[in-house]
Amino acid sequence: QVQLVESGGGLVQPGASLRLSCVASGSDFRAILNINAMNWYRQAPGKERELVAAFSSDGQTIYADSVKGRFTISRDNSKKTVWLQMNSLKPEDTAVYYCYAVGLHIYWGQGTQVTVSS
């Protein structure tokens, strides 16, 4: 069994920062070791889930146009952990943020709510 455990969401004012974390855990150590990609998606109310930040196959970072220059994805492959540093948050960043991982299977986290409001 593999779980993606996210943390770091919350309610902040516009212009603030948050750092999301996601770590793969569980009892299936073989499956965890085989995780080779961890990325971030988000889903705003009434909208489809969208890719926020990811790593390409050659390790380059990929960002949605709406977050370029404000969000930074980073990872520690050895610890099966991925982070999303979010700066200069805007109300339109309000969404549930999901961690996504690929290995032997596709895994999704339970989501963490990010609300940006004054």
N, C-alpha and C positions, 0 to 999 in steps of 0.2 A: 504494500500500500504506500502511495506517495501523496503527500499533501504539500500544497504551496501555501505558506503562511505569510500573509501580508500585514503590514503595520505602518503607522505613521500618518494616516489620514486625520482629518479634523475640520473644524470651522475656523476660517481665517478671513482677515480683511483683504481687500484688493491691495496688491503690492507686496504682500507677505510671501514667505517661503515655507515650504514643507519638504520633508524628505521621506519618501516611501521606501520601505524595505520588503523584500520577499525572499524567503528561504525555503528550499525544498527539504522536507523532512518525512519521516515515516519508517516503517519496518522493512520495506523492500530496498535494501541497500544497493543491490545490483541495478535496480531501476533508477535509483537516485544517481548512482555513478555514471549512468548512461545518458543523463540529461546533458544535452549539448547546446541548447539555446534557451535563453530566458529573456522575455520581452515584456513590455507594458502596453496594455490596451485600456480604453476607457469607454464608458457608456453614459451619456447624458440622458436625462428624462425625455422620452419621446423620440430619441435618436438611435441609430444603429451603433453597435460597438465599433470602435475605430482604433487603429494602431496609433500609439502615441510615440513610442521609442523602441528601437530594436537594434540588434547587431546583425550586420550582414555576415555571410559565410567567411569573408576574409577579415572579419573583426572591425569593420568600419561601422560607425554609428549612423542610424537612420532616424529621422524625426518627421513627425507630421509638420506641415508648413506652419500650422497655427502655434506650435510650441518652439520652433527653431529659435535659438538664441536665449531661450528662457529655461528650458529643461535640459538636464544632462543625465544620461543613463550610464551606469557603471556596474561592474560585476566583479565577483571573485569566483572563478570557476571551481577552484579547489573546495570552496565552502558552499557551492551551489546557491549563491546569493546574488541578487541583483537589486540595485537601488535606482531610484528616480529622484533626482534633486530638482525641485520645482521652485523657480524664482519668479518674481514679478507676477504673481498669480492674478488672474482676471476672473470676473464673474463667469465668463464663458468656459472656464476650466472646471466648473462645477460638474462633477460626474462621479460615478463609481469607477474606481481604478482597479483593473484586474492584472494580476501577474499570469503569464502564459509561459509554459515550458514544453519543450519537445525532447523526447528521448526514445525509449521503447514505445511510449504512447504519448498522447497529447494531454497536458494537464492544465487546469485552470485553478486559480485561487478563488477564494470566496468573495473577494472584492473588498475594497476599503473606500469609504465615502470621503470625498473631498468637496467641501462647500466653501465657496469664495463669495462673501457678502459683507456689505457694510451695515 
